Amino acid sequence: MEEYLTEREQVEELRGVIKENAPWAVGGLLIGAALIVGYQQYGVWQVRQSLTASQKYSAALASLSRADKDSAKKVVAELRADYARTPYADLAALALTRFEVSTNDLADAARVLEEVMKTSRDPEMQVVARLRLARVQRAQDKPDLALATLAGVPSGSSTPAFAEVRGDALADKGDKAGALSAWREALEAKMPGMINRELIGLKISALGSVPATLPATPAATPAASSAAPAAAPAATTTPKAAQP
């Protein structure tokens, strides 16, 4: 009888525990289900945001193709205000600045580029905006400001193009030695396609120096090399006297 009562007491105790904790268990299930549904709805919302932003980006490009800067600016402002989480906000802003540079609206271009550089959620987009801003500042005859902009690039984010523009700004200031050093730094970087190496070589030559790291020219034929055996060393050596 005692064993029966003990088992019965255990069953009653178990029922009591279940009854006491049932609301919490049901609540946990409901919260879990709500989280799952909410996550799915958030994913749908993100897709819709991206699609809408893509359409607005296309509209901005269409306005710029018609030289309708005012309409494009309105779309860009809307993208940056309501769709900043999508890449289209930055892309539209960069497209606008490219148009502004083509129409010599350098102050407007600099303002938008600085905004992208400081507020973009994409670190790579920040670097692109910084480089373009420095180029615009050079076009505004502000080499010191361009150098300050280039110096602010995060460590490891600099590219050969940064060294090239830094050399351009230093040349603007009359610092020939600094310009040559920066341009040669750009040439020595092993990132093909980032810069126009031949153009940098022309810049170096214009300062009275020979670019030692331009792309190698095709090898001479045996006949040509035998005809002028002593000419090759002189073509690849930069005399110190030529350095400014």
N, C-alpha and C positions, 0 to 999 in steps of 0.2 A: 504493500500500500504506500509506504514511504517512497519507494522508487517511482511509483506511478505519479504520486504527488510532485516529486522532484522534476520529473519529465514535464508534467503539466505546467509547473511553475516556470520551467525554462521556456516552454512554448509561449506562455503568456508574457514573459519578459521580452522574448524576441519580438512578439507582436507590438509590445509597447515601444520598443526601440524603433521599429519600422514606422509606427504611427507618428512617433515624435520627429523622426528625421525625414519623413516623406516629403514635406513641403520643401526642404532644402534640396533634396535629390531632384524633385521635379523642377525646382528653380534652376539648378545647375544644368539640367538638360535643356531647358528653355534658353538659358544664356548661351550655351554652346551652339544651339541651333541658330540663334540670332546672330552670333558671330560669323557663322558659316554663310548665312544669307547676306549679311552685311559685307563680307569680303567679296562675295560674288558680285553684289551690286556695285561695289567700289571698282571692281575690274571693268564692269560694263561702263561705268561713268568715265573711267580713264580712256577707254576706247573711243567713246563719244567725244570727249574733250580733244583727243588727238585728231579725230576726223574733222571736227569743226575747225580746229586750228590750222589743219592742212588746207582747208578750203579758204580760210581767211588769208593764209600765206599766198596762195595762188591769186587771190584778189589783189593783194598788195603788189605782186609782180606785174599783174595786168595793168594796174594803175601807173606803175613806173614805166611800163612799155609805152604808155600814152603820154608820158611826161606829166602826169597828173600827181604832182608831189603832195598836194594837200590831202587828197583821198588816201594816198599811200600812208601818210603820216597818221591819219585817223585809225587806219587798220593796224598799223604797228603799235600805236598806243593801246589799242584794245587788246592786242595779243599780249603785250607785256603786262597789262593790268589783270587780265582774266585767264590767260593761258601760259603763264610764266613757267609752268612745270613741263611744258612741251618744248622741243627744240625749235619749233617754228617761230617762237617769239624772237629768239636771237637771230635766226636766219633772216627773218623779215627786216630786223633792224640793220643787219649788215648789208642787205640788199639796198636799203634806203640810203645808207652812208655811201655806198658805191655810186649811186645816182647823184648824190649831193657833191661828191668829189668831181664827177664828170661835168657838173654845172658850176663848179668853183664855189659852192656853198660850204667852204671849209669849216667855218665856225659851227654850223649845224652838224656837220659830219663828226667833228671832234667831240661835240657834246654827246651825241648818241653813242659813239664808240667808247667814251669814258664810262657811260652808264652801263653798257654791256660788260666792259672790263671789270666793273666793280660789283655788278649784281647778278651776272649769269650764274646759273647752277652748274654749268659745265666748265670744269677747269680748262679744258682744251679751247673752248670758245673764248674764255677770258684771255688766253695767250694770243689767239688770233686777233682779238679786238685790240690788245695792247700793241701788237706789232703795227697794225693798220693805223692806230692813233699816233704812234711815233712818226710814221710816214706823213700823215696829215700835218702834224706839228712842224715837220721840216718844210712842208709846202707853205706853211704860214710864216716861214722865216723865224722859227723858234727852236733853234738847234739845242739850246740848253734844256728846254722843256722836253724835247724828244729824248735827250740822253737820260733825263730823270725818269721818264716813262719806261725806257728800255731797262734801266737799272732795277726797276721794281719787279721784274719777272721772277717768279718763284724758282728756287734752286732746282736745276735739272730740267726746266721747261724751255730753256733757251734753245734756239735753233741757229743754223748758219745765217738765216735771214736776219736775225737780231744783230749778229756781228756785222753784216753788210750795212744795215741801216745805221748802226753805231758809227761805222767808218764814214758813212755819208755825212752824218751830223758833225763829226769831228772835222771833216774836210770843210764843211760850211763855216766852221769857226777858225779855219786857217791852221789847224793842228795836223800838219802833214804826217808827222811821225806816228801820231795816234791813229790817223786814218789808215795808213799803210799797215799798221799792226792789226787793226780790226779786220781789214779786208783779207789779210793773209790768214787770219784765224778762220774766217769764213771759208777760204779755199781749202784749208787743211782739214776741215770737218768732213767726215765720211758719210754724208747724207745726200746722195745724188737726187737731183730733181727739186731740191729746196731753193736753189739759187741759180742764177745765170753766171756760170764761171767765166765765160768769155767776156761778159760785160764787166765783171769785177777786174779781170785782167786789163781791160782798157782803162779803167779808173786808175789802177796802179801805174800803168804806163804813162798816163796823163800827168802824174806827179813826178815823172822822171825816173821811175824805178822799173825794174823788170820783174814781173810776177814769176816767182820760182816754182809755184805749185799749180800752174795751169794744166789742163789735161794734156797728156803727152801727144805729140804729133805722130802720124804714121812713120814707121821706120823707113829710113832711106834705102834705096836699092843699092846693091853692091857697087854698081857702076858709079852712082852718085857719091857714095861714101869714099870710094877710092880716088875720086876726082878732087875731093876737098877734105882730106883726113884731119886737118887741124882746125876746121871750122866748128865742129860739134861742141867742144868744151866751152868755147866762148859764148855760145848761144844759150847755155844753161847756167852760166855763172853770173851772179849779181854783184858787181863791185861795190865795196863799202862806200866808195866816193859817190855813188849814185843815190845813196840813202839820204833823205833830207835831214 
